[in-house]
Amino acid sequence: MAELIKLPHNHGTCDQHVLHELPQESTIKAVSDAMKQLGDPSRLRIFWLLCHTEECVINIAAIMDMSSPAVSHHLRLLKNAGLIESERHGKEMYYRATKDELTTSLHHIIEEVGRISCPQ
């Protein structure tokens, strides 16, 4: 049986099972960092776009009506958070959302909360 976690005050309301399932700090930090980056409307739009297509900075800038340096800044932050990845094709760098559970979940949450449909 798992070790009982003794709390300073026993109010009779804390479920020991919940305490044992509490996520590790590293897991919570990764999710927090990702969500922090998506708190910016421009990054959120760029992330959503890259969940559906692979694109270069110049085209993302045109789609978002932003300068290339501004888009590059947002891409760098999204990439550092592990939400997107890049691949070079010749002289051009292309960006897309990473294919992992966190990114997929965030993509679906954005569409559910915003009532946004995935493009067909």
PEDA-V492126 format. One record per residue. N is the residue number from 1. RES is the residue in one small letter. PHI is phi as a letter, one per 40 degrees, with the letter a starting at -180 (NA if undefined). OMEGA is omega in whole degrees, 0 to 359 (NA if undefined). Layout:
N_RES_PHI_OMEGA / N_RES_PHI_OMEGA
This chain:
1_m_NA_180 / 2_a_c_180 / 3_e_c_179 / 4_l_c_178 / 5_i_c_180 / 6_k_c_179 / 7_l_b_180 / 8_p_d_179 / 9_h_b_178 / 10_n_c_179 / 11_h_c_180 / 12_g_g_183 / 13_t_b_185 / 14_c_c_179 / 15_d_c_181 / 16_q_d_179 / 17_h_d_179 / 18_v_c_181 / 19_l_c_180 / 20_h_c_179 / 21_e_c_180 / 22_l_d_182 / 23_p_c_177 / 24_q_c_179 / 25_e_d_181 / 26_s_c_178 / 27_t_c_180 / 28_i_c_179 / 29_k_c_180 / 30_a_c_179 / 31_v_c_179 / 32_s_c_179 / 33_d_c_180 / 34_a_c_182 / 35_m_c_178 / 36_k_c_180 / 37_q_c_181 / 38_l_c_176 / 39_g_c_177 / 40_d_c_183 / 41_p_d_180 / 42_s_c_179 / 43_r_c_179 / 44_l_c_179 / 45_r_c_179 / 46_i_c_179 / 47_f_d_180 / 48_w_d_178 / 49_l_d_184 / 50_l_c_171 / 51_c_c_185 / 52_h_b_183 / 53_t_a_173 / 54_e_b_185 / 55_e_a_177 / 56_c_c_183 / 57_v_d_183 / 58_i_d_181 / 59_n_c_177 / 60_i_c_179 / 61_a_d_180 / 62_a_c_180 / 63_i_c_184 / 64_m_c_184 / 65_d_f_180 / 66_m_b_175 / 67_s_c_178 / 68_s_c_178 / 69_p_c_179 / 70_a_c_178 / 71_v_c_179 / 72_s_d_178 / 73_h_c_180 / 74_h_c_179 / 75_l_c_179 / 76_r_c_180 / 77_l_c_178 / 78_l_c_179 / 79_k_c_178 / 80_n_c_178 / 81_a_c_179 / 82_g_g_182 / 83_l_c_178 / 84_i_b_176 / 85_e_b_182 / 86_s_b_178 / 87_e_a_180 / 88_r_c_173 / 89_h_b_185 / 90_g_g_180 / 91_k_c_187 / 92_e_b_176 / 93_m_b_179 / 94_y_b_183 / 95_y_b_177 / 96_r_a_177 / 97_a_c_176 / 98_t_c_180 / 99_k_b_177 / 100_d_b_185 / 101_e_c_181 / 102_l_c_181 / 103_t_c_179 / 104_t_c_179 / 105_s_c_179 / 106_l_c_178 / 107_h_d_181 / 108_h_c_178 / 109_i_c_179 / 110_i_d_182 / 111_e_c_179 / 112_e_c_181 / 113_v_c_181 / 114_g_c_184 / 115_r_f_181 / 116_i_b_178 / 117_s_c_173 / 118_c_c_174 / 119_p_c_181 / 120_q_c_NA
